[in-house]
Structure formats: structure tokens, C-alpha cells
Amino acid sequence: MAISQKSIKLLWANSAGRCAFANCQPPLAMADAENTQSYTVGEMAHIKGEKPGSNRYDSSQDDSDRNSYENLILLCPTHHTIIDKPENEETYSVARLLKIKEEHEAFILRRLTSQAFRDKIQVARLIAPLLNRNRDVFLSFGPHSKIAKANPMSDAHKTWLYERLVTIVPNNRRILNLVIEGGELFSQDEQQILSKFEIHARGYERWVGQEISYEGVAFFPVEFDELIQGLATNGRL
């Protein structure tokens, strides 16, 4: 059963013709150029695999569900290949792909409907809860948490691996979006601090996705947390 026109239109529209992976910016539809006809390079990838033996295949699905908008994610050819490599099935689970799709479509919606921030205090007060949630997860389940130190054989490590994917990385993306949208409200010195977080967050996500080793991740900039928490708490420009 082929993908319906309704599902195709929903997927391309809600994704704004962009790959769902964060920071994968090239458009997936190309307009006419010189003697070249317009064309698309976007690929409608199946979240739960299309055929038996493919990554994330669910035998309980029927063809209608399998080719529905809910089971599709718009990707560039590179990221489509990455998620469907057998060795990457655990990394790119159904839950993670659904989260990537949700985050991307929410980002597109925010960009289309977003309003200008009043000042950097407003930006900081949106970022602070996300930072706090990430800190709570790290302190509760991270490698230096009390439970991990007290019982290395506990499930804390498994929980930590899960929370990195479903909490910290998505929160970092939200923070980056806020930094991009409201960054001009910060002073030049403050923008340098914002850039440090951006470098850290991008490297961290690549590490979680097993693209690079931890040595390739810049340390979390403490001055970023201090800047955001100070503005959010004290409300001083």
C-alpha cells in the first residue's frame, strides 16, 4: 500500500520541507536552476520499519498504519541511511525518532508563530527551567550521582542513558532555539557565553548519538548557567 497523498502533504507541510534532524539545514526541495528541473531530495522514512527485517519493524502494524503520517518522518538521504543501518537500530529507536519528529515540528511551529521577546530576562526565564531539569537528571542518575556511586550495578546507568536521549538532548535543542531567537538581546560579551553553550550542546548531542567520542565534547560552560540563572532570578538587565 502506497503512502497516501494526505500523509505526504501533512509530512512535508509540518516539517516545512526540512530534515527533522536538528541543525540539518539544507532544503529538501530544489527550485529550477539554469537547465535543471526542480526536484526533491527529501525521503519519507518509516519510523517503524516498512518491511520484515528492517529496523524497528512492527509485525502488528497493518499497511495503512505503516504508511500513515504518524509513522513517517521527513529526512535527508544521509540521515535516512543513518537511522536504517542495522548497527544503529538501538540508537535510533522508535521512541527517539518520534521525539526527533515532535521536536522538529514544534520548532517549525514556533518559528512561524513566535513573537519577539521583550528583553533578555524573558529569554532567560524560558531557558532556566530547561537547565534546571537537565541538572536534576544529571544529579539523580548521572555517573556521579549518589545512587550510581552507592550501587554501580543499579539501574541508574540505564536510566541515565535513557534520560540523556529523552530529556537532556531535547532540552538542549529548545535552549539553542531560544538562544538563536533571542540572542540579539544579549550584550556582545554575553553572546560569547551563549556561543560556548551552543558548541557544548551540539557536541553533546553528537556524543549521545555515538558520532564522536566524549573527548570531542566541550565542557558545559558554567558561566552560561550563571548568566541565565542570574537574569531569571534577579531580573536585572
C-alpha positions as CSV (number, residue, x, y, z in Angstrom):
1,M,0.0,0.0,0.0
2,A,1.5,3.4,-1.1
3,I,1.7,6.4,1.1
4,S,-1.4,8.5,0.7
5,Q,-1.4,12.0,-0.7
6,K,-2.9,13.2,2.6
7,S,0.1,11.8,4.6
8,I,2.6,13.2,2.1
9,K,1.1,16.7,2.3
10,L,0.9,16.6,6.1
11,L,4.5,15.4,6.5
12,W,6.1,17.9,4.1
13,A,3.9,20.8,5.4
14,N,4.5,20.1,9.1
15,S,8.3,19.6,8.5
16,A,8.5,22.8,6.4
17,G,10.4,20.8,3.8
18,R,13.4,20.3,6.1
19,C,15.1,17.2,7.6
20,A,13.8,16.5,11.1
21,F,17.4,16.2,12.5
22,A,18.4,19.3,14.3
23,N,20.9,21.6,12.5
24,C,20.4,19.7,9.2
25,Q,19.5,22.9,7.3
26,P,19.6,22.4,3.5
27,P,16.1,22.4,2.0
28,L,14.8,19.1,0.6
29,A,13.1,20.7,-2.4
30,M,15.2,22.4,-5.1
31,A,13.7,25.0,-7.4
32,D,14.6,25.3,-11.1
33,A,18.1,26.4,-11.8
34,E,19.5,27.1,-15.2
35,N,18.7,24.0,-17.3
36,T,17.9,21.8,-14.2
37,Q,14.3,21.0,-13.4
38,S,13.0,21.4,-9.9
39,Y,13.3,18.2,-7.7
40,T,13.1,16.9,-4.2
41,V,15.8,15.1,-2.2
42,G,13.7,14.6,0.9
43,E,12.9,11.0,1.9
44,M,9.8,9.9,3.8
45,A,11.4,7.4,6.2
46,H,9.4,4.9,8.2
47,I,9.7,5.1,12.0
48,K,8.6,1.6,12.4
49,G,10.3,-0.3,9.6
50,E,8.4,-0.8,6.3
51,K,9.4,-4.5,5.6
52,P,10.2,-7.5,7.8
53,G,13.9,-7.4,8.8
54,S,14.1,-3.6,8.5
55,N,15.0,-1.5,11.6
56,R,12.2,-1.1,14.1
57,Y,9.7,-3.3,12.1
58,D,6.5,-4.0,13.9
59,S,4.6,-7.0,12.7
60,S,1.4,-5.9,14.5
61,Q,1.0,-2.9,12.1
62,D,-1.1,-3.1,9.1
63,D,-0.2,-1.4,5.8
64,S,-2.4,1.6,6.5
65,D,-0.7,2.3,9.8
66,R,2.7,1.6,8.5
67,N,2.4,4.2,5.7
68,S,0.5,6.8,7.8
69,Y,1.7,10.2,8.6
70,E,2.1,9.1,12.3
71,N,4.7,6.5,11.2
72,L,6.7,8.7,8.8
73,I,9.5,11.2,9.4
74,L,10.9,13.5,6.7
75,L,14.7,13.2,6.4
76,C,17.6,14.0,4.1
77,P,19.2,11.0,2.3
78,T,22.1,10.9,4.8
79,H,20.1,10.8,7.9
80,H,17.7,8.3,6.4
81,T,20.7,6.0,5.7
82,I,22.0,6.5,9.3
83,I,18.8,5.6,11.1
84,D,18.3,2.4,8.9
85,K,21.8,1.0,9.4
86,P,21.3,-2.3,11.5
87,E,24.1,-1.2,13.9
88,N,22.1,2.0,14.7
89,E,18.8,0.4,15.5
90,E,19.3,0.7,19.2
91,T,20.4,4.3,19.0
92,Y,17.6,5.4,16.8
93,S,14.7,3.6,18.5
94,V,11.0,4.3,17.7
95,A,10.8,6.5,20.8
96,R,13.8,8.6,19.8
97,L,12.6,9.1,16.2
98,L,9.2,10.1,17.4
99,K,10.8,12.6,19.7
100,I,13.0,14.0,16.9
101,K,9.9,14.4,14.7
102,E,8.0,16.0,17.5
103,E,10.8,18.4,18.4
104,H,11.3,19.4,14.7
105,E,7.6,20.1,14.0
106,A,7.3,22.0,17.3
107,F,10.3,24.1,16.3
108,I,8.8,24.9,12.9
109,L,5.5,25.9,14.5
110,R,7.3,28.2,17.0
111,R,9.3,29.9,14.2
112,L,6.1,30.5,12.3
113,T,4.1,31.8,15.2
114,S,6.8,33.2,17.5
115,Q,6.6,36.7,18.9
116,A,9.5,39.0,19.6
117,F,10.9,38.7,23.1
118,R,10.6,41.8,25.3
119,D,14.1,41.5,26.7
120,K,16.8,39.0,27.7
121,I,15.1,38.4,31.1
122,Q,12.2,36.8,29.3
123,V,14.6,34.6,27.3
124,A,16.4,33.6,30.4
125,R,13.2,32.7,32.3
126,L,12.3,30.4,29.5
127,I,15.7,28.8,29.5
128,A,16.2,28.4,33.2
129,P,13.6,25.6,33.8
130,L,15.2,23.6,31.0
131,L,18.7,23.9,32.5
132,N,17.3,23.0,35.9
133,R,15.6,19.9,34.6
134,N,18.8,18.8,32.9
135,R,20.7,19.4,36.2
136,D,18.2,17.4,38.2
137,V,18.5,14.4,35.8
138,F,22.3,14.5,35.9
139,L,22.4,14.7,39.7
140,S,19.8,12.0,40.1
141,F,21.1,9.4,37.6
142,G,24.4,10.6,36.1
143,P,27.8,8.9,36.6
144,H,28.5,11.0,39.7
145,S,25.0,10.6,41.3
146,K,24.7,9.2,44.8
147,I,22.8,6.1,43.5
148,A,25.4,5.4,40.9
149,K,28.3,5.7,43.4
150,A,26.4,3.7,46.1
151,N,25.5,0.8,43.8
152,P,27.3,0.7,40.4
153,M,25.1,-2.4,39.4
154,S,21.9,-0.5,39.9
155,D,19.6,0.6,37.0
156,A,20.8,4.2,37.4
157,H,23.1,3.8,34.4
158,K,20.3,2.6,32.1
159,T,18.1,5.4,33.3
160,W,20.9,7.9,32.7
161,L,21.3,6.6,29.1
162,Y,17.5,6.9,28.5
163,E,17.2,10.4,30.1
164,R,20.1,11.7,28.0
165,L,18.1,10.9,24.9
166,V,14.6,11.9,26.0
167,T,15.3,14.8,28.4
168,I,18.8,16.4,28.1
169,V,19.2,16.4,24.3
170,P,15.7,17.7,23.6
171,N,16.0,20.4,26.3
172,N,19.4,21.4,24.8
173,R,17.7,21.8,21.4
174,R,15.0,24.0,23.0
175,I,17.6,26.1,24.7
176,L,19.5,26.5,21.4
177,N,16.3,27.6,19.7
178,L,15.7,30.3,22.4
179,V,19.4,31.4,22.2
180,I,19.1,31.8,18.4
181,E,15.7,33.6,18.5
182,G,16.7,35.9,21.4
183,G,20.4,36.1,21.2
184,E,20.5,39.7,19.8
185,L,19.1,41.0,23.1
186,F,22.3,40.0,24.9
187,S,25.5,42.0,25.0
188,Q,28.5,41.1,22.9
189,D,30.2,39.5,25.9
190,E,27.1,37.6,26.8
191,Q,26.7,36.4,23.3
192,Q,30.2,34.8,23.6
193,I,28.9,32.9,26.6
194,L,25.8,31.8,24.6
195,S,28.1,30.5,21.9
196,K,30.0,28.4,24.4
197,F,26.8,26.6,25.3
198,E,25.9,26.2,21.6
199,I,29.3,24.5,21.0
200,H,28.8,22.3,24.1
201,A,25.2,21.3,23.2
202,R,26.0,20.4,19.6
203,G,29.0,18.2,20.6
204,Y,27.0,16.6,23.4
205,E,24.2,15.5,21.1
206,R,26.8,14.1,18.6
207,W,28.3,12.1,21.5
208,V,25.0,10.8,22.7
209,G,24.3,9.7,19.1
210,Q,27.7,7.9,19.1
211,E,29.1,10.1,16.3
212,I,32.1,11.3,18.3
213,S,33.9,10.3,21.5
214,Y,33.4,12.2,24.7
215,E,36.8,13.9,24.2
216,G,35.1,15.8,21.4
217,V,32.6,17.4,23.7
218,A,33.3,20.9,25.0
219,F,32.7,21.2,28.8
220,F,29.4,22.7,29.9
221,P,30.1,26.4,30.4
222,V,29.3,27.2,34.0
223,E,29.2,30.9,33.1
224,F,26.2,30.2,30.9
225,D,24.3,28.8,33.8
226,E,25.3,31.7,36.0
227,L,24.2,34.2,33.4
228,I,20.8,32.6,32.8
229,Q,20.1,31.9,36.5
230,G,21.1,35.4,37.4
231,L,18.8,37.0,34.9
232,A,15.9,34.7,35.6
233,T,16.2,35.1,39.4
234,N,17.2,38.7,39.8
235,G,15.5,40.1,36.7
236,R,18.2,42.7,36.1
237,L,19.2,43.9,32.7
